[in-house]
Amino acid sequence: MKDKKFEEFFEIPLRNGLTKPKKVRGNGFKMVNMGELFRFPIMNNIPMDRVPLSKNEEANSMLQSGDLLFARQSLVREGAGKCSIFLADDENVCFESHIIRCRLNKKKSNALFFYYFFCSQYGNNLIDTIVEQGAGASGIRGSDLAKIMVPDIEIDTQNKIANSLNNIDKKIALNTKTNETLEKLAQALFKSWFVDFDPVKAKAKLKEEGGDLDPIAKELGMSKEILELFPDEFEESEIGMVPKGWEVKSLDKIITPKKGKNITKKTVVSGSIPVVAGGLKPAYYHNCHNVTAPAITISASGANAGFVNLYHQNIWASDCSFVNEEETQYIYSIYLFFKSRQDEITKMQQGAAQPHVYPKDLSRIVLVDPPKEIWMKFEKSISSFFKKIKNNTNETLNLKNLRDGLLPKLLSGEVTINDLEAKR
């Protein structure tokens, strides 16, 4: 396979974006910032900040479908040269100064193919050769990016590879959307039972006005047998009115979140086990675990201290607190409880230099504890949601591994386009 300079595929020269200070932002044209570049690898009608533009800026700094966007600078080396692709938006969109725009010649190149190329390990290795480490930040130069040697592949082959990889991404996106919907349904049910106390309110009204439980149960989406477990009146407590017979408790009277065991980048052995630390996503991937799934994690320190997540695979709990089935048989119910109190947990952050939220902080959260039978019924009611989420998550992991491993195999000849078409 032959290579050629990346710039030989360009329609126009590379261009850096615009500098717009915060004081002028808020109105005008949508602008892709670094946050969007890292959060949305494939951009299609996403939310953005707005900035005013002059006529000249408007003429030279708009994005078109298929434009590749590269991170010109990043606080971490891994982020320098990060590639995203702009597909579409209902409005005109520009881009900021820390981003390099690359517009390819459509007769020679498929933008999606090159997006997948630069997201692959092969492409990452090439980008790494042009990354420069500065004082506090890493970056790439457009002039160096243009000279990178990339595979010289016929446009028809590029189209087929891009189509195959994009079909995998569409399935991943569908799984993600489905999981979001399933979790929202579970969260709504938790809120109805344990925050708004809808079953208790319905029974209290029924007690006052008379009637039958069956239509009320149907309206609440539960069986009559479950509805009968709820009381039909409220009583005073130190936190206000609560269902009669339910106990107001601190979390440590029900479960005790445990603290993870720190591991550093130097001691991590490369593998597939997520290392959960203080961020929103795994910090690294290790070769063994210290917590079995399903596991609830609460980030312990940093800007995202208190962030609640649920893992359906074994993890290495590092700079986080965690709860798994060794602590509770109501793992999904407790996860939904934590998510329902996300804002409160985030506000628990202490420490100026390094904000933190530790197990001892979580133990002080107060909740209204229903009888065991209600916890059991709720856990059973939502388990099907989370089993589907787990299946979709596992499929997504497999699809990502397939997608990330497919391009290098295609480029090396280990897998051919004919092999892909034969599997359809």
ChimeraX attribute file (.defattr): number of C-alpha atoms within 10 A of each C-alpha:
attribute: neighborCount
match mode: 1-to-1
recipient: residues
	/A:1	8
	/A:2	8
	/A:3	11
	/A:4	14
	/A:5	15
	/A:6	18
	/A:7	22
	/A:8	16
	/A:9	21
	/A:10	17
	/A:11	15
	/A:12	12
	/A:13	13
	/A:14	19
	/A:15	16
	/A:16	20
	/A:17	23
	/A:18	19
	/A:19	11
	/A:20	16
	/A:21	8
	/A:22	9
	/A:23	7
	/A:24	11
	/A:25	15
	/A:26	13
	/A:27	11
	/A:28	14
	/A:29	20
	/A:30	22
	/A:31	25
	/A:32	24
	/A:33	19
	/A:34	21
	/A:35	9
	/A:36	17
	/A:37	21
	/A:38	15
	/A:39	10
	/A:40	14
	/A:41	17
	/A:42	21
	/A:43	19
	/A:44	14
	/A:45	13
	/A:46	13
	/A:47	12
	/A:48	15
	/A:49	15
	/A:50	18
	/A:51	23
	/A:52	16
	/A:53	16
	/A:54	7
	/A:55	8
	/A:56	8
	/A:57	13
	/A:58	14
	/A:59	9
	/A:60	12
	/A:61	20
	/A:62	17
	/A:63	22
	/A:64	16
	/A:65	14
	/A:66	22
	/A:67	21
	/A:68	26
	/A:69	29
	/A:70	27
	/A:71	25
	/A:72	25
	/A:73	25
	/A:74	20
	/A:75	14
	/A:76	12
	/A:77	18
	/A:78	14
	/A:79	18
	/A:80	24
	/A:81	30
	/A:82	23
	/A:83	27
	/A:84	26
	/A:85	24
	/A:86	25
	/A:87	17
	/A:88	18
	/A:89	16
	/A:90	8
	/A:91	9
	/A:92	15
	/A:93	22
	/A:94	23
	/A:95	25
	/A:96	18
	/A:97	18
	/A:98	18
	/A:99	25
	/A:100	25
	/A:101	30
	/A:102	26
	/A:103	22
	/A:104	23
	/A:105	16
	/A:106	13
	/A:107	9
	/A:108	17
	/A:109	22
	/A:110	23
	/A:111	25
	/A:112	24
	/A:113	22
	/A:114	21
	/A:115	23
	/A:116	21
	/A:117	21
	/A:118	22
	/A:119	20
	/A:120	18
	/A:121	15
	/A:122	16
	/A:123	19
	/A:124	17
	/A:125	12
	/A:126	17
	/A:127	21
	/A:128	15
	/A:129	12
	/A:130	19
	/A:131	21
	/A:132	14
	/A:133	16
	/A:134	12
	/A:135	6
	/A:136	9
	/A:137	14
	/A:138	20
	/A:139	23
	/A:140	23
	/A:141	16
	/A:142	20
	/A:143	12
	/A:144	14
	/A:145	23
	/A:146	18
	/A:147	14
	/A:148	17
	/A:149	15
	/A:150	21
	/A:151	14
	/A:152	17
	/A:153	15
	/A:154	11
	/A:155	15
	/A:156	12
	/A:157	15
	/A:158	19
	/A:159	15
	/A:160	17
	/A:161	22
	/A:162	21
	/A:163	15
	/A:164	18
	/A:165	20
	/A:166	16
	/A:167	12
	/A:168	17
	/A:169	17
	/A:170	11
	/A:171	15
	/A:172	20
	/A:173	13
	/A:174	14
	/A:175	20
	/A:176	16
	/A:177	11
	/A:178	15
	/A:179	20
	/A:180	13
	/A:181	14
	/A:182	18
	/A:183	16
	/A:184	14
	/A:185	14
	/A:186	22
	/A:187	18
	/A:188	14
	/A:189	20
	/A:190	21
	/A:191	16
	/A:192	15
	/A:193	17
	/A:194	21
	/A:195	15
	/A:196	13
	/A:197	16
	/A:198	16
	/A:199	25
	/A:200	24
	/A:201	17
	/A:202	19
	/A:203	23
	/A:204	16
	/A:205	14
	/A:206	15
	/A:207	13
	/A:208	9
	/A:209	8
	/A:210	10
	/A:211	12
	/A:212	11
	/A:213	17
	/A:214	14
	/A:215	12
	/A:216	18
	/A:217	19
	/A:218	12
	/A:219	12
	/A:220	17
	/A:221	11
	/A:222	16
	/A:223	15
	/A:224	16
	/A:225	12
	/A:226	14
	/A:227	22
	/A:228	14
	/A:229	15
	/A:230	24
	/A:231	16
	/A:232	19
	/A:233	17
	/A:234	17
	/A:235	11
	/A:236	10
	/A:237	14
	/A:238	7
	/A:239	10
	/A:240	8
	/A:241	11
	/A:242	23
	/A:243	22
	/A:244	16
	/A:245	15
	/A:246	17
	/A:247	14
	/A:248	15
	/A:249	14
	/A:250	16
	/A:251	18
	/A:252	15
	/A:253	11
	/A:254	13
	/A:255	13
	/A:256	17
	/A:257	22
	/A:258	18
	/A:259	19
	/A:260	22
	/A:261	13
	/A:262	14
	/A:263	17
	/A:264	11
	/A:265	11
	/A:266	6
	/A:267	9
	/A:268	14
	/A:269	14
	/A:270	12
	/A:271	11
	/A:272	14
	/A:273	19
	/A:274	22
	/A:275	27
	/A:276	29
	/A:277	28
	/A:278	25
	/A:279	19
	/A:280	15
	/A:281	12
	/A:282	16
	/A:283	16
	/A:284	19
	/A:285	19
	/A:286	19
	/A:287	14
	/A:288	17
	/A:289	17
	/A:290	14
	/A:291	19
	/A:292	17
	/A:293	16
	/A:294	19
	/A:295	22
	/A:296	25
	/A:297	30
	/A:298	35
	/A:299	29
	/A:300	28
	/A:301	23
	/A:302	18
	/A:303	16
	/A:304	19
	/A:305	27
	/A:306	31
	/A:307	22
	/A:308	24
	/A:309	18
	/A:310	19
	/A:311	17
	/A:312	17
	/A:313	16
	/A:314	18
	/A:315	25
	/A:316	25
	/A:317	28
	/A:318	24
	/A:319	26
	/A:320	31
	/A:321	28
	/A:322	25
	/A:323	24
	/A:324	23
	/A:325	15
	/A:326	10
	/A:327	14
	/A:328	14
	/A:329	13
	/A:330	17
	/A:331	20
	/A:332	24
	/A:333	22
	/A:334	20
	/A:335	20
	/A:336	23
	/A:337	17
	/A:338	22
	/A:339	17
	/A:340	18
	/A:341	14
	/A:342	15
	/A:343	12
	/A:344	14
	/A:345	20
	/A:346	20
	/A:347	11
	/A:348	17
	/A:349	21
	/A:350	15
	/A:351	11
	/A:352	7
	/A:353	7
	/A:354	11
	/A:355	17
	/A:356	23
	/A:357	26
	/A:358	22
	/A:359	18
	/A:360	14
	/A:361	16
	/A:362	21
	/A:363	16
	/A:364	13
	/A:365	16
	/A:366	14
	/A:367	18
	/A:368	17
	/A:369	20
	/A:370	19
	/A:371	12
	/A:372	9
	/A:373	12
	/A:374	16
	/A:375	17
	/A:376	13
	/A:377	15
	/A:378	21
	/A:379	18
	/A:380	14
	/A:381	14
	/A:382	19
	/A:383	16
	/A:384	13
	/A:385	18
	/A:386	17
	/A:387	12
	/A:388	15
	/A:389	21
	/A:390	17
	/A:391	14
	/A:392	19
	/A:393	19
	/A:394	15
	/A:395	15
	/A:396	20
	/A:397	13
	/A:398	13
	/A:399	17
	/A:400	16
	/A:401	11
	/A:402	13
	/A:403	19
	/A:404	18
	/A:405	14
	/A:406	19
	/A:407	24
	/A:408	17
	/A:409	12
	/A:410	15
	/A:411	16
	/A:412	10
	/A:413	11
	/A:414	11
	/A:415	14
	/A:416	16
	/A:417	14
	/A:418	9
	/A:419	11
	/A:420	14
	/A:421	10
	/A:422	8
	/A:423	6
	/A:424	6
